[in-house]
Amino acid sequence: MYNSARVLSAGRAVLELLQSDWEPLSHRELEWRLDQAVEDILETELIEKARTLVGPTCPQQLPVSTPPEYSEMPQQSKLGADNLNENDSIQYIKDLLQNSDCGYNRSRRPGRPRLSLNHTVLLSLALLSSRLSYRSVSARFRVEKGNIHRIFFSFCDRVNALENQHIRWLTGQEAEQNLQPFSGLLGEKDLPRVFGILGSTRIPLRGPVGKQEIEGEEERVLEKETHLDSWLNLELVCDSQGKFMHCRISKGSDSDKASSLKERLKQQPEMLPRDSYLIARLGYPLSGQILTPYPTAGCLREKFYNQSLEAHLDVFDQATAELKSRFQRLKYLDMVNFDRAKAVVLTACILHNMFLEGGDRFPAKAKREMQKEAEGEIEEDGVRKREAIADLLYIQMKKSEYAEQL
């Protein structure tokens, strides 16, 4: 009796299998399969394009042929050079992470599955450099979707542990070498000089009231946001090469315009070399250490001063354009948790500096964020220095015009 039941059960299973192979699909099942096939094709095309979004630092081919093992092993054991095709910058990142000391490495429980460092870096760069979903990356890397989230944030944790090494305020000889003339009309021995460019950019994210609809470019996303915490404020100071020396990430409701940095510069004047300044746009404080443009340039002297500032401010626009173009994920962070969003943004900023250290630039078209700003906090020392510098630039301009006439 028992054997007969087993035979009957097996027969039904075979019959169901044959029916599923020979009987036509239902309308709903056929529609589902077609949608799945189209989605797989689109995702395959996006994965193939992902490497171009990271620029020259992205591997030429994502490792899709060999399922990664969930263990930390020598780099050559599971991945061949043909699959990685890495350059020096990616190897540099892996070497730094290999020796980093972070909370993730210290708290990981023994035996818990983890991707090799090769796959962790490549998977995380694929997520940062594109708008691909976790499911898409999961399918291509043959890793469960639930683990993608853990792997990615473990990567961010390890990179964040390197912040003090790669986002640092220049001092001593490095600071002196970084100084730039305020204007091309002023020689190296003339004063003043520019130490860095201060500015900020917004990183849209899913607000606490629910996910926002994305329609095109970042500016359109920001226009639709109504909640102050539907974006992050990313305050940066970059040098003449676009490398970040200062990074402060805050919620959209934080209206601080570098006031903490201004106080720090005032209390520690040695942070800036003698007769050097930070340059910033309107809305930032005008002080003895931070110079801003005239809100309304009414005469030639003020216009020339503003033009001189604009040449430096363009460097900041280019730096943030490279950051967001290389790391497409920053154009919209689909997350609510502030700490995790902050970790992702900080990771991108640190990697930005790492790539620049390796000589990797990312082609990007600078575009200034249109934000109407009134003049920020004004200090008497800042007004005096702005007037003195405007006078000096105007005199140099007149001398140059007179020399050309001769």
Salt bridges, closest charged atoms under 4 A:
GLU29 OE2 - ARG33 NH2 2.99
GLU31 OE2 - HIS27 NE2 3.83
GLU39 OE2 - ARG135 NH2 1.90
GLU43 OE2 - ARG135 NH2 2.90
GLU72 OE1 - ARG114 NE 3.12
GLU86 OE2 - LYS94 NZ 2.54
ASP101 OD1 - ARG106 NH1 3.19
GLU174 OE2 - ARG168 NH2 2.98
GLU176 OE1 - ARG193 NH1 3.61
GLU215 OE1 - ARG220 NH2 3.48
GLU218 OE2 - LYS324 NZ 2.70
GLU235 OE2 - HIS246 NE2 2.92
ASP254 OD2 - ARG248 NH2 2.76
ASP256 OD2 - ARG248 NH2 3.58
GLU263 OE2 - LYS262 NZ 3.47
ASP275 OD2 - ARG274 NH1 2.93
GLU310 OE2 - ARG281 NH2 3.20
GLU310 OE2 - ARG368 NH2 2.14
ASP317 OD2 - ARG281 NH2 2.77
ASP317 OD2 - ARG368 NE 3.91
GLU322 OE2 - ARG361 NH2 2.88
ASP334 OD1 - ARG206 NE 2.64
ASP334 OD2 - LYS211 NZ 3.56
GLU357 OE1 - HIS166 ND1 3.27
GLU357 OE2 - LYS243 NZ 3.13
GLU369 OE2 - LYS324 NZ 3.14
GLU373 OE2 - LYS257 NZ 3.49
GLU375 OE2 - ARG386 NH1 3.03
GLU377 OE2 - LYS262 NZ 2.95
GLU379 OE2 - LYS262 NZ 3.24
GLU379 OE2 - LYS266 NZ 2.81
ASP381 OD1 - ARG384 NH2 3.60
ASP381 OD2 - LYS385 NZ 3.91
GLU387 OE1 - ARG301 NH2 2.94
ASP391 OD1 - ARG301 NH1 3.06
GLU401 OE1 - LYS398 NZ 3.81
